[in-house]
Amino acid sequence: MSTTHTIVLGAIAGLTIFVGLPVGRLRTSSRRVKAFLNATSAGILVFLLVDILAHATEPVEQAMTAAKAGEGAWGRFAGLAVVYALGFVVGLLALFYAGRLWRRPASRTSDRASVGPGAMAVAEAQLRSPTQAAALRVGMSIAAGIGLHNFSEGLAIGQAAHSGEISLAALLIVGFGLHNATEGFGIVGPLGAGGVRASWGWLGLAGLVAGGPTFLGTIVGTAVDSPLVYVGCLALAAGAILYVVGEIVPVGRRLSWELTLWGLAAGFLVGVATDLVVVAAGG
């Protein structure tokens, strides 16, 4: 498999996220359905958070163990630990402060077209409810967090191909492709809870934000093998996802706490099931 083929297949693995995004076009007035959809997306994110933190912490622990045994430098451990901590904090707080900036224009002008950055402004300009605008912001925040996570998946694909493990790279592409298909649903869950029927343009942008980084990560992975980059991306993703989960769960509690718990369980188990595909592939 050539580098070009690896990169193209890595892009396909990321773009399978579009499989779940059309759910964001469905309309429903049932509070129970909204609560379940909202919580299922949160459950998927909770699984991703657990999975990401496990993979991000492993290189740091290995560096510390090697340093204690005299087989590695403490400086390497310190570097990984600092990148881990900074990545997590930036990922957690960046979305909070970005949310403040997104909301500020809305409170200063009656022109709805000024709300939100870039393409988000177009979608939000058509909304009549601040709750709906908030749902779009949360959905795009989820896409950003998943994008950081998918960048690390692309790194894994690229690094496997870079090291000559072609069969592993191919199996990871298949496994991550199946896994990413469920993440699209995680993005649009809050939209259902907010009664938002997202435009195709918004869904396209969300898909690129969430799935595109798999393509970019594959490119980087075929050329660079850096534990610092790997840990940093995972830590950023973990912080971002934790913030988004904190935004989603209170909404579900207001709609139906019972259905929220069921949705959390369902989403988490869907995440586990799709991850087992990756494990079976040798990833």
C-alpha positions in Angstrom: 0.0 0.0 0.0 1.5 3.3 -1.1 1.5 6.5 1.1 -1.1 8.0 -1.3 -3.4 5.0 -0.9 -3.0 5.1 2.9 -3.9 8.8 3.0 -7.0 8.3 0.7 -8.2 5.4 2.8 -7.6 7.3 6.0 -9.8 10.1 4.6 -12.6 7.6 3.8 -12.3 6.2 7.4 -12.9 9.8 8.7 -15.7 10.6 6.3 -17.9 7.7 7.4 -19.0 10.1 10.1 -21.5 11.4 7.5 -23.4 8.1 7.9 -24.9 9.2 11.2 -25.3 12.9 10.5 -28.6 12.8 8.5 -30.3 12.0 11.8 -30.0 15.7 12.4 -32.6 16.3 9.7 -35.3 14.3 11.5 -38.1 16.1 13.3 -39.7 15.0 16.6 -41.8 16.7 19.2 -41.6 14.0 21.8 -39.7 15.0 24.9 -38.9 11.4 25.6 -37.4 10.8 22.2 -35.4 14.0 22.5 -34.1 13.0 25.9 -33.0 9.6 24.6 -31.3 10.9 21.5 -29.5 13.6 23.5 -28.3 11.1 26.1 -27.3 8.5 23.6 -24.9 11.0 22.0 -23.6 11.8 25.6 -23.1 8.1 26.2 -21.0 7.7 23.1 -18.9 10.7 24.2 -18.5 9.2 27.7 -17.0 6.1 26.1 -14.7 8.1 23.9 -13.6 10.0 27.0 -12.7 6.8 28.8 -11.0 5.4 25.7 -9.1 8.5 24.9 -7.8 9.0 28.5 -6.6 5.4 28.6 -4.6 5.9 25.4 -3.3 9.3 26.4 -2.1 8.2 29.9 -0.3 5.1 28.7 2.7 6.8 27.1 3.1 9.0 30.1 3.0 6.0 32.5 5.5 4.1 30.3 7.9 7.1 30.3 7.7 7.3 34.1 8.3 3.5 34.5 11.3 3.7 32.1 12.8 6.7 34.0 12.4 4.9 37.3 14.1 1.8 35.9 17.0 3.9 34.6 16.0 3.1 31.0 14.7 6.5 30.1 15.1 10.2 30.8 13.0 12.0 33.4 13.0 14.9 30.9 11.0 12.8 28.5 8.5 11.9 31.2 8.2 15.6 32.2 7.7 16.7 28.7 4.9 14.2 28.1 3.3 15.0 31.4 3.3 18.7 30.7 1.8 18.2 27.2 -0.9 15.9 28.7 -1.9 18.5 31.4 -1.8 21.5 29.1 -3.7 19.7 26.4 -6.5 18.6 28.8 -6.8 22.1 30.3 -6.9 23.8 26.9 -9.4 21.3 25.5 -11.7 21.8 28.5 -11.5 25.6 28.8 -11.2 26.6 25.2 -14.8 25.6 24.3 -16.0 27.4 27.4 -14.4 30.7 26.4 -15.3 30.2 22.7 -18.9 29.8 23.8 -18.7 33.2 25.6 -17.4 34.8 22.4 -20.2 33.1 20.3 -22.9 34.3 22.6 -21.6 37.9 23.0 -22.6 39.1 19.5 -26.1 37.8 20.1 -26.5 39.9 23.2 -25.3 43.1 21.5 -27.3 43.1 18.3 -30.7 42.1 17.1 -29.2 41.0 13.8 -29.3 37.2 14.1 -26.9 36.8 11.1 -24.1 38.0 13.4 -24.4 35.1 15.7 -21.7 32.4 15.6 -18.5 32.2 13.6 -18.2 31.4 9.9 -20.8 29.0 8.5 -22.5 28.6 11.9 -23.8 32.2 11.5 -25.8 31.1 8.4 -27.5 28.3 10.3 -28.1 30.3 13.4 -29.5 33.3 11.5 -32.5 31.1 10.6 -33.3 30.2 14.2 -36.0 31.9 16.4 -34.9 30.4 19.7 -31.7 30.9 21.7 -32.1 27.3 22.8 -31.9 26.2 19.2 -28.8 28.3 18.7 -27.2 26.8 21.7 -28.0 23.3 20.4 -26.1 24.1 17.2 -23.2 25.5 19.2 -23.1 22.3 21.3 -23.3 20.1 18.2 -20.4 21.9 16.6 -18.4 21.7 19.9 -18.9 18.0 19.8 -17.7 17.9 16.2 -14.6 19.8 17.2 -13.9 17.4 20.1 -14.4 14.3 18.0 -12.2 15.9 15.3 -9.3 16.1 17.7 -9.9 12.5 18.7 -10.1 11.5 15.0 -6.8 13.3 14.3 -5.2 10.8 16.8 -6.8 7.9 14.9 -5.4 9.2 11.7 -2.0 9.3 13.4 -2.3 5.7 14.3 -3.2 4.7 10.7 -0.3 6.8 9.3 2.2 5.5 11.8 1.3 1.9 11.2 1.8 2.4 7.5 5.0 4.4 8.1 6.5 1.5 10.2 5.7 -1.0 7.4 2.7 -2.7 9.2 0.5 -2.5 6.1 -2.0 -5.1 7.2 -2.5 -3.4 10.6 -3.0 0.0 8.8 -5.6 -1.5 6.6 -7.5 -3.2 9.5 -7.4 0.1 11.5 -8.9 1.9 8.5 -11.8 -0.5 8.5 -12.2 -0.5 12.2 -12.0 3.3 12.6 -14.4 3.7 9.7 -17.1 1.7 11.4 -16.4 3.4 14.7 -16.7 6.9 13.2 -20.0 6.1 11.6 -21.5 6.1 15.2 -19.8 9.4 16.1 -21.9 11.3 13.5 -25.0 10.4 15.6 -23.2 11.7 18.7 -22.9 15.1 17.0 -26.6 15.5 16.2 -28.1 14.2 19.4 -28.3 17.6 21.1 -29.9 19.0 18.0 -32.8 16.6 18.4 -33.1 17.6 22.1 -33.3 21.3 21.1 -35.8 20.7 18.4 -33.4 21.8 15.7 -33.6 20.5 12.1 -30.0 21.3 10.9 -29.4 22.5 7.4 -27.5 20.2 5.0 -24.8 22.9 5.0 -24.4 22.8 8.7 -24.2 19.0 8.7 -21.6 19.1 5.9 -19.5 21.5 8.0 -19.9 19.4 11.1 -18.8 16.3 9.2 -15.7 18.0 7.9 -14.8 19.4 11.3 -15.2 15.9 12.9 -14.1 13.6 10.1 -11.6 15.7 8.2 -8.9 15.5 10.9 -8.6 11.7 10.3 -7.3 12.6 6.9 -4.9 15.2 8.3 -3.7 12.9 11.0 -3.0 10.2 8.4 -0.8 12.6 6.5 1.1 13.6 9.6 1.4 10.0 10.8 3.0 8.8 7.5 5.7 11.5 8.0 6.1 12.0 11.7 6.2 9.6 14.7 6.0 11.8 17.8 4.6 10.7 21.2 4.3 14.4 22.1 1.9 15.1 19.2 0.0 11.9 19.9 -0.5 12.6 23.7 -1.2 16.3 23.0 -4.0 15.5 20.5 -5.6 12.9 22.8 -5.5 15.2 25.9 -7.1 18.1 23.9 -9.8 15.7 22.7 -10.5 14.5 26.2 -10.8 18.0 27.7 -13.1 19.1 24.9 -15.3 16.0 25.2 -15.6 16.4 29.0 -16.8 19.9 28.5 -19.4 18.9 26.0 -20.7 16.0 28.2 -21.2 18.6 30.9 -23.4 20.6 28.5 -25.5 17.7 27.3 -26.4 15.9 30.5 -28.3 18.8 32.2 -30.5 19.2 29.1 -31.4 15.5 29.2 -32.2 15.7 33.0 -34.7 18.5 32.3 -36.4 16.5 29.6 -36.5 13.0 31.2 -33.9 11.7 33.7 -35.1 8.1 33.2 -34.7 8.2 29.4 -31.4 10.1 29.9 -30.0 7.2 32.0 -31.2 4.7 29.4 -29.7 6.8 26.6 -26.3 7.1 28.4 -26.2 3.3 28.8 -27.1 2.7 25.2 -24.6 5.2 23.8 -21.8 3.9 26.0 -22.5 0.3 24.9 -22.6 1.3 21.3 -19.2 2.9 21.7 -17.9 -0.3 23.4 -19.3 -2.5 20.6 -17.7 -0.4 17.8 -14.4 -0.2 19.6 -14.3 -4.0 19.8 -14.2 -4.0 16.0 -11.0 -2.0 16.3 -9.5 -4.4 18.9 -10.4 -7.4 16.7 -8.6 -5.6 13.9 -5.5 -5.5 16.0 -5.6 -1.9 16.9 
